[in-house]
């Protein structure tokens, strides 16, 4: 093992990992812990303190005190930016350790977090730190008879419930704008993947972020997660996860009249016209559906292929999928790692069974994958299905390396197939005719339409969803910083 692997293993396998509240590492008052399992082996990876309502209440109070007394909310934006840049530098400096922890915890090949998740997280802190410095928080309002202005202030305590598929990246996408705006945060990471979030707290300490500004309570969704969503001391709430749980979070926030941002699931489509480089597009879409074992909310899991290129596309996609080496995330030549848990493995396999019972057929057979020496890991073969657009596998989010492929004749039929979905996160259109590509991109109902590529992210371009995919604003854009600032008018009559 290299030094990063040694340090990552040492961090996760020590005594039960504690929570980070008010600048202190604390165990659960109940003494309870829960197990985090290695998806690649099925063995216990770590034991983590199981917080509940008591710890959530303590974390919210610590965040409230830090908001009012630490100086974080009132310091000049450039001073906060200096600290956030220092934190970004520490993320970069520890990227190999963080990537190892993320690979161990989620199961993804280590090259994925090392190449994207970790560096993008550092870049997110830098982007919002810089944006906060140049953003005008006081804007004059031109109205007759009054001297008036709008002033923006941080909300206060912001709650975050983070999912398990990209735990470090989505932690940083979420809290970076909130912190840059001057808020304090309470984070409840997913119980399946809390480890990189806890390591992040060490870096926050080292960066000099004041005690209580960042608080992390580990625990179960029905305990700590529910307690955070309903806590009356939270001023702004963000949840990333499934529509089913998102409804519950929104209901809890609604009772307290707390504004909530929901980043939910997706059933993205890729529309492929017959004037493209078929093999190149097939390779890119295979890369998208197998990234993180398909556990990506914005991935293209519905492939709409124009009739003329059907055979060529299916042949290339099938051979590319079959060439991927399924294996442990920590091994350098692994192309497809396990899904995150036994529960998720059962979910994916269950959808394959339900889909075929409803009439879908395999273009590429999926199922449980056996990996030598890792027999207890949660591995799934990539699969291609085809059939009716009404099939359960065409309608519902599977969250695994499974694509549902359908033919279309013309542009109008493709748009109709895309917009049959109740989701609205991200779609893509692939065509050599840019006029047509732009026309279709605007006609597809979603928060994001991509042209000749999928999973295209850049700081400064808002990423969010509509319909079942969420509401309340997105991430990555300049509007996200404003999302974490409340607006206040100051008015004086001139008469």
N, C-alpha and C positions, 0 to 999 in steps of 0.2 A: 504493500500500500504506500502511496505517496503521502506527503505531509498533510495535504488537504483532506484526504480520506481518513487519516489518523485522527485529525482534530475533529472532523465531523462525527466520526464514530464515538470519540470520547465525549463529545457534547451530548449526543442523544442517549448514550448508554450509561450515564452516571446515575446518581441517586434520582428519585422521582423529580422531574423538572417542575420548578415552581412558577407561579404567576408573577407578573410585574405590575405592581400597584403602588402609586405614589412614590415611585423611585426606589421601591424595595422589592426584593424577591421573597414572595410569601407562599406558604402552602395553603391548601384548602382548610378552612376552619373545621370542617367535618372529618378531615384526615383522609378523605376518599381520593383515589387515583383512578385513572383509566388507562388502558393499554393502546398503544399505537403500533400497528403491524406493518412489517415490510411487505409491500405488495408483490415483490419478486420472489419471496420465499415463504410468505405466510407466517413467519415467526414474529415474536414480539420484538419490536424495534426500540421502544421507549415506554416508560411509565410517566404519566403527566398528572399534575394536580387537577382534581375535578372541582372547579368552582361552581357556585350556584347563586341564588339571589343575594346572599350575604356578601359575597365577593364583588358581585356586580354593583351593589349599593356602595360598597367601599371604594370601588374604582370610580364611580360617577362622582362621589363626594371629593375624591382626590383630584379628579379632573376639574371640578368646579372650583376648588380652592386654588389650583394652579392657574386657572383662567383669571381669577381675581387678584392673586397675590404674587405669582411668579415673575410677572413682567412680560411674559410671552405675548400676551394679547396687545400690550401697549407699546412694546419696543418698536422702533422704526423698522420698516419693512426690510431695509437693507441689512440691518443687524440680524434679523431672523434669517434672511437669505444666506448670510455668511455661515450660520450654524447648519442650515439645510445643505449647503454645498459641502460642508465638512462631512455631513452624514453620507452624502452621495459619494464622496471620495472613499469613505470607509467601506461602503458597499462594493465599490470597484476593487478596493484593495483586498477584500475578503471574498471575491467572487467565486473562487474555486471551492472554498469551504461551503459557501451558500449553495452552490450548484450541487455539491455532493449531498448536502442535507436534503435539498429539494428532490434529488433523484432517489435517495433512500426512502423518503417519505411518500412521494407520489408514485414512484415507479418509472418515471419517464427516463429515457436515455440521457445521460449527464450532459451530452453535447447540447441538448435543447435549452436547459436553463443557463448553461454557460454561454451559449451563443446569443440568446435573446432575453430570457426572463430577467436575469440579473443585470446586465448592462442597460436594458430598457428601464428597469426600476430606478437605477441611479440617474439616468437621463430625465426621468419624470420629476424627480426632486429638483434637479437643476432647472428644468423648464418652468416649473411653478414658482420656484424661488426667484428666478429672474423676472417672470411675468408680474409677480407681486410688487417688485420694486418699481416697475414702470407704469403700473396701473394707477389711474387717477381715482382716488376714493371720494373726492369731492367734485361734483359737477354742478355748475350754475344752471339754473332753469330760467329761461327768458319768458317772463309773463308780465303783462301790463299791471302796474300798480303794486307790485310786490318785489322785494328782494328775496330770492329763494334759491335753494340749492338742495341737492341730494347728497347724502353722506352714507357711506357703507361701513358697517362694523361687523366683526366676527360674531357668529351666533352664540358661541359658548362651548358647551359640551356636545361633541358629535359622536354618535355611536356607529360602529361598523361591524357587520356580520359578514365574514369573508368565506368564500367557498373553498373546496378542496382541490380543484383541478389546476389552478395557478395560484397557490397560496401566497407566494412572495410577491409576484407581479401585481396581483389584484389588491393586495394589501397596500402596496406603494401607489398604484393608480388611484386608490381611494383616499388615503390619508395625506398624500403629498399636497394637494390643493387645500385641504382643510387646515393643515398646519401652516402652510404659506400664508393663508388668510388670517392667522392668529388664533385659531380655535385650539382646543384641547380635545383629545380623542380617547375613547374606550373601545377596544377591539375584542371581539369574540371570534377567534379563528375556528375553522372546521375541526371537529374532533378527530377526523381521519388524518389531518395534515397540519398540526399546529407547530411543528418544530422550527421551521425557518422563521416564523413570526417571533418565536421566543429568542432565537439567535439575534434577530434584528434589534431586540430591546438592548442587548449588550452593546451594539453599535450606537444606538441612540444615547446610551449613557456616556460612551466614549466621546461622542460628538459634542456633548455639553448641552443637550436638550434638558431644560429644567425638570426636576422631579414632578410627576403628576401630569405633565403635558401629554405623555404617551402611557397608556395603561392597557395591559393585555390580561384578559381573564379566560383561561382555558376551561372547557367543560362541554357538556352535551347540549344539543340544540334545544331540547325540551326544558332544560334547566337554565343554564347561563344565557343561552340565546334568547329564549322567551322572556327572561327577566330583563335583559337589556332593551328589547323592543318595547316593553311596556313601562319602563322606568320613567316616572314623571320628571326626573332631573335632566333628561336628555333634551337638547334643543334642536337637534338635526339628526336624522337617521339615514343610514345607507345600508341596503341589503343586496347581496349578490348571490343568486342561487336559483332554485326552481320556482315556477309560477305558483305552485301549490303552497310552498312556505312563504313566498312573497305576499300572498293574500293575507296570511295570518299576521305577518309583520305589519302590513299596511293597516289591518284592523286594529292592532294594538296601538299603533301610532295615532290612528284616527281618534281613538278615545281620549288621548292626551292633546290632540290638535298639534302634533309634532310633524313638521314637513318631512317627507320620506322620499328617498331616491331608490328606485327598484331597478336593478340590472339583472334581467331574468334570462330564460333559455332561448333557444332558437331552433329552427328547422330550415336552415339556409339552402337556397337553390343556386346551382350553377347552370346557366343557359349556354349551350355550345352550338354555334352556327357552323354551317358546313364550309366556311371560308377561312378556317383557322389552321394552324399547325397542330394537327390532331394529336400526334405523339407527345409534343411538348405540353399541351394542355392536359392530357391524360396524366402525365408524370406529376404536374403541379397539383392536380386535384387529388391524386393518390397521396401526395405529401400532405395535403390539407386534412384528409379524412383519417390519416394514420398518425398525425401529430398528436402527441400525448395520448395515444391509443384512442383517438377520436373523441376524447373528453374535452371538447372545445365548443362553447355555446355558439360561436359565430361560424363554425365550420360549414362547408357545403356538404350536406348529407343527402340532398336530392340533386341528382344529375339529370338534366334535361338535354337530350342529344338529338340533333336534327337527323332525320332518317338516312340521308346519304352517307353520313360518316359513322353510323351506328357500329357496324362490324369492326371497322378499323379501331375506333375508340375503345370498344369493349375488349378487344384483343390486347391492345396495349395496356389498358388499365389492369386487366387480369394478370398479365405477365409481370407487370411492375409490382403489384401487390404480392405475388407469389415469390418474388425475388427478395423481399424484405426478410432479414433475419429476425426472428422473434426470440427475445432473450432478456436477460437481466439488465436493468438500466445502467448499472455501473460498468458494464463491459463495453469496450470501445466500438465493437463492430455491431452492436445492437441497433436495429432499425426500428423495431416496434417493441416497446416494453409492455408490462402488464397493465391492466386496469387497476384502479386504486384499492379495491377491496373485494372480498367474496360476494358481498351484496351487489356490487356493481357488475361483477362477472355474471351473476345469476340474472340480473336485469337485462344485460345484453343478450345472453343466450335465450332468455324468455321471450324477448322480442322476435328473435329469429324463428322460434317455434310458433308464436302467435301469427307472425306474418305469413308463414308458409301454410298454416291452417286456413288463413283467409284467402289463399289462392296465389300468393307470391311465389316466384320460383327463383332458384339460385342461378346467377350467372357465374359466380365464384362461391364455392361452398365455404361457409364459415363454421364456427363452433369452438369448442374448447381446444386450446393449444397445449400440447405437452412439451415442456422444455426440460431436457436432460439435466439432472442435478437440482432442478427447481420445481419438483413435482407438486409442491404445495403452494406455488405462486398462482396469481390470478390472471392467467394468460388467455387471450381470445384471438382467434384467427381473423384476419380481415375478410370481409364478405361483400359481395355485390348481389343485390336483389332486384327483381323487376316485376311489374304487375300493374294493377289498377292504382290510380291516384287516390282512391278511397281506402287503400290498405292501411292498416294500423302503422306499418313501418314507413309509410309515406307521410303520415299525418303527425305522429308523435316523436318526440325527441328521444333517441335511443342512447346517446352519449357513449358511443363505442365506435370501433373501426368498421362501420357498416354504412354503405351508400346505397340508396334506392334510385335506380336508373329508369327513366321513362323516355319514350320517343316523342318528338313533335314534328309537325309538318311545316308550320309557318310561324311568323313572329307573333301574331295574335294568339295562337294556341299556346305558345310558350308563356306569354304573359299571364294568360288565364290559369295555367297550371301553377305558376309561381305564386299567384295571389290567392290560390285556394287555401293556403296555410293560414292558421290563426295566429302564427308567430309573426314577428316583424323585426328581426335583428340585422341580418346581413345576407345579401345575395350578390352574385357576380354574373356578368355577361361577357361572353368570349366571341369576338368577331373581328375580322379584318376591316369591316366597314364601320368607321368610327361614328358616322351619322346614325347608323342603326344602333350601334352599341350605346350611344348617349340617349337615344330615344327609349330604348328598352330599360336602361338604367333608371331613368326617371319614372317609368311606368310601373316598376316593381315596388310594392309597398313594403318599406323597411326603413330602419334608421340609417342603413348604409348600403350603397350600391357600388360595387367595384367593377372595373373594366379590365379584362384580360389579366386577371390575377385574383387571388383570394387571400384574406387575412392581410390586408394592406393597412398598416398603422403608421401614423406619424404624429408627433406632438404638434398641436395646433389644429388638428382636424378632429372635430367632435365625433365620438363613437358612443352610440346609444341605440335604444330600440323603441318600438311601438307595439301596440296590441299586447299579446301575451308575453312579449319580450321586455316589457318594462315601461316605466314612466318616471317623470321627475327630473329629467336631465341625464346627460351622459358623462363620459370621462374623456380625458386627453385634450379637450379643446379649451380655449380661453373662457368660454362660458362656465366651465366647471369651477373655476376660481370664484366667479361671481355667485355660483350656487351656494358657496359657504360664507357668503357675506349678506347680512340683512340690510335692507334699505330703510333709510330714515330721512324724512324731509325736514328742512329747517326754513321757516318762512317769517318774514317781517313785512308788515304793511307799510307802504310808503305814503299813505293818505293820512 
